[in-house]
Amino acid sequence: MDYDSFLRTDRLPTSWCAGCGNGTVLRAIIEAAHRLGWDASNTVAVSGIGCSGRTAGYFSFDSIHAVHGRAVPVAEGIKLHRPELNVILVSGDGDLCGIGGNHLLHAARRDTNLNVVLVDNEIYGMTGGQTAPTTPLGTKTITAPDGAWEKPFNVQGVIKAHGAFYARSTTWHVRHLAKCLDAAFRHPGFAFVDAKSQCTSNYGRRLGYRTAYDMLEHFKTAYRINDGAQTLADDEIGITA
């Protein structure tokens, strides 16, 4: 396939750190859009603030970089005004689950026909490595040097509470991530893909990972595929029933 037709090549290379998982997620989204015949004539990309928030600016689609925490209502507004368009929202755990958590909850409740991709690196990477909503309990960060003391945000629980589509994968399991995106983009309603991703610069190295590959190896061993489950356990990835 012609990746360049989906990208603003004049903006490449990306501004992401070496080893960042955002590029893997970007490529997977492009491939899923290509398989469905989505292109710049029928698709809009929206993103929020943060490292993954830069994603929308690399697509050749019309795109909007929303203010912090407001990517979901911006995407909803586009879909309500132009329902024939395919709307893809890409953002991080801080933007979607932190300041934007209220919007996320109600978009899932309304079952708005959106495709939301969470690039979940468990940290505020762009601003230096602060504890994020999805940081695991006990994990050391620059704002929690003795370990995060708050329970992480239950993304799956929020999305599935009202029956919306939820899938989880990782940047190691690239074929499975593609499968999740295909299912999400074909779903006629609110569809959420939780893509576990690596941040080496402001997270992984502090946890003792030497390289991005070490973090990917962790994903390989820490998660097992369980497609079709009603609910995914913390160590599972899959497309929920």
N, C-alpha and C positions, 0 to 999 in steps of 0.2 A: 504494500500500500504506500501511498504518497503522504508521508507525515508532514512534509512542508506545506501542503495545502491546508492543513489544520492549524498551522502555527504562524505567528508574526516573526518570521525568521530574522528580521532586522533587530529584534530584541534578544537574540541569542548570542553568546551563551547566557544561561540564566544567572540570576544573582544568588542562587542557593549555594550553600557551602558544599564542598566536596563530600560525597557520601550521603547527602541528604536524601530522604525517601520521597520528597515531593516530585522529583522528576519521574520516578517509577509510576506514581499515581497519575501524573499528567499523561504519560504514554498509555497507560491502561484505559483512561477515559477516552483518549483519541481513538484507540482501537475499537472500543465498544461503540462509539458514535459512528465510526466508519461502517461497522457491521450492520447498523440499523439505517444507514443512509442519511444520517444527520450531518449537516454541513452549515456553512455560514449563511445560507439562505433560509434556514428554518430553526436555528438554534441560538440561544443566548446563554452566556456564561456570567455568573455572579460570584463574587467572593467577598470575604470580610477582611479583617485586619490580622496581620501576622505573616509568618513566612509563607504558609500555604495560601494566604490571601493574595499573593502575587500571581497565582496560577491563572486567573481570568485574563490577565494582561498578556499572556503568551498565546492564547487561542486566537485564531483568525475570525472567530465569531464576534458579533457585537457583544461587548462585555461591560460590566459595571463593577467597580471596586467600591463596595459600600463602606459606610462608617462602622466603627467598632460595635459589634453585637447586633447590627441591623441588616445583615445580609438576607436573613429569612424573609422579613416583610418586604424588602425590595424585590426579591425573587417572586414572592406571592403577588405583588402588584403587577409585575410583568405578565405573569401567567393569567391573572384575572382579566387584564386588559387585552391580551393577545393569546387566547387559549390554544390557538393552533401552533404556537411555538413550543419547542422543546427547551426547557429551562434546567440548566445544570448549575448547582451551587457547590462550590468547593471552599472549605475553610477549615480552621483548626479547632482544637478542643477548647482553647481559651475563648475564642470568638463565639463559637456555637453553643458551648456548654456553660460558659461563665456568664459574661455580660449579656449574651444572646439566648440564654437558657429559656427564658419565659416565652420568647418568640418561637423557639424550637418546639416547646411543649404544645403550644396552641396550633401551630401549623400541622403537627402530627394529629392532633385532636380533630382538626377540620378536614383532614385527609386531602389537603391541597395537592394537586397533581404536580409535585416537584421531585427532582432527583437531587438528593443532598449527599455529598461525599465528605465525610469527616476525615481529615488527615490527622490521626490521633498519635502524637508523639509524647504525650503525657507530661508536657513541660511548656512553659512560656519561653520558647527558644529565641525569638527575635530580640527580646528585651533582657536576656542574660541568664535565664535558667531558673526562674522563680517557680514555686509550686503552682500547678495548674489544677483545674477541676478533676482531671482524670489521673493525676499523679497517685500511684499506689500508696496505700497506707505504709508508713515507715520508711519510705524512700527519702534519701537525703537530697536536699536542694539548697540553693543559696539562701532561700528564705526559711528553710526548715533544716538547719544543719544537724539537728538531732533526729530527723526523720519526720515526714509528713504525719500530722496527727488527725487530720480530717479524713473521713471515709471518701473514696473517690465517687464522682458523679455516676450514677447508674444509667448510662446512655440507653442501653437496651431496654431497661424498665420503662423509661420515659417514652420511648418510641412505640413500644408494644402495648403500652397501657390502654390504648384506644384502637388496637388492631392494625396499626400501620406496618408497612414492610420494613424488616430489619435484616441486614446481613453484616457479617464481620469477616475480614480477611487481613492479610499482612503483606508487606512489600517483599517478603521472601516468597510467599505463595502466589506468584504472579499469575499463574494459570487459574488458580482459584479466585483471585481478585477479579480477573476478567469475567469469570462465570458470575460472580456476584453483581458486577456492574451490568452485565447483559440482562440478568433477571430484574434488576432495579429499573433499568431504562425501559423495560417492557411492561412494568407494573403500572396499571391505570389508577394511580393515586399517589399518596405520599410514600416515597421510597428513600430509605436511608442506608448508606453503606459506611460502616465503621472500618476504616483502613488503618491498621496499626502500622506506624511508620517510625523510622529511626531519626533521631537528632544526635549527631555525634559531637558537635561543637559545644553545646551548652547543656548536655544531659549525659550522653553515653560515656564520655571520658571521665566525668565525675563519678560514674558508677563503676569504673574500672575497665570499660571496654576500650581497647586500643584503637580499633578501626570500625568503620561502618560494617564491614563484613562480619566482625565479631557480634555486632548487634543483630544482623540478619541470621546468623547461626543460632542466636538465642531464640528468635522467632521460630526457626525451623524445629527446635527441640521443645519449645515451651507450649506450642499450640498443635492441636490435632483437629482434623476436619470432621465435622458432624452435621452435614447438611440434612435438613428435614426435621431437626429437633424443634420442639415447641419453644424451648429456651436454651440458650447456650451457656455453659459453665464458663468460668473465668479463663480456663485453659483451652477453650474450644473456639474454632472459627467455623462459619457455616452460613447457609441461607435458612432462616427459620421458617417453620411451617405456618 
